[in-house]
Amino acid sequence: MSDLLAARLLMAMSLAFHILFAATGIAMPLFMVIAEGRWLRTRDPEWLDLCKRWAKGTAILFAVGAVSGTVLSFQLGLLWPGFMRQAGPVIGLPFAMEGFAFFLEAICLGLYLYGWKKLRPRVHLLTGVGVLAAGVASGVFVVAANAWMNGPTGCRREGDQFVDVDPIAAMCNPMWLPQAAHMLLATFLAVGFAVAGVHALMLLREPGGTLHRPSLHRPLLHRPLLHRRALNVALWIGGTAAIVLPLSGDVLAKRVAELQPVKLAAMEGLFASEQPAGMRIGGWPDEEAGVTRWSIEIPYLLSFLAFGDPHAKVRGLEFFPTMTMRILTHACSST
């Protein structure tokens, strides 16, 4: 195994682990804020108990996400020193802002967990809103660094160095907002339906599924009212995100087609330019033959999704220099 492949696999494993907890840390504060808001309005103890349970889960998952995120920050410098040496001054600002957002989230979460009897109810609710806002901001800022790699702005390259660096322009690159919006919506969708699944399972295991109000001292399994309310909140959050997510995905895909045509061609297994271009479902890319075998093709769909015109031309991989990806890979991994 080459050093490059090993570095990619290690980074992929760390990211796959971290994203589960990072996404939960972003979305779960919305659940506990909604539950506490309903408790302040109704004074129903079931809502308060649900809020506190969600808050405890949020705190645990936030802690795991913080540790795994720290590992990722070290890996950026250890596994990709060439890239960070060159691009660090350009994308350092969003990483710094993400750090501020993280500490703000930690402070607000501490106040939320330990301030139930020390803060006025509405002030306590505001600390929960602070956890939500800081978590969302943290995700938005860290996505800015990835978005810059997809649409680099705010600098000029001379030889092996970036010069004339404008960190604000680099952070506000054309891919930032579409990527951030899509990522946040996907987070709320995934966490919403995951939470819904947990509470739906608890309802299925409830003997008889009665609707009466149970005692707060009963085991969690025998709390159908709590689980029904939790399921209702989770489905509203996940369902709303599911409706909006395809719209943000369409905007992002069109931006990819505009700014990163080589990535679009690679993702779609499009070796030769086509006009119109069909959407391939499945298949196996054969690089030597320059074709994608055994795929199901829907005519005109790729042209329409990429450019809003079913007859638009979509450039294939043959249009781009064959050494482009090798040069970029060497620049990112060189020491």
Secondary structure, DSSP 8 states (H G I E B T S, - for coil): --HHHHHHHHHHHHHHHHHHHHHHHHHHHHHHHHHHHHHHHH--HHHHHHHHHHHHHHHHHHHHHHHHHHHHHHHHHHH-HHHHHHHHHHHHHHHHHHHHHHHHHHHHHHHHHH-TTTS-HHHHHHHHHHHHHHHHHHHHHHHHHHHHHHS--S-EEETTEEES--HHHHHT-TTHHHHHHHHHHHHHHHHHHHHHHHHHHHHHHSSTT--S---TTS-GGG-HHHHHHHHHHHHHHHHHHHHHHHHHHHHHHHHHHHH-HHHHHHHTT--S-BSS--EEES-EEETTTTEEET-EEETTHHHHHHHS-TT--B--GGGS-TTHHHHHHHHHH--
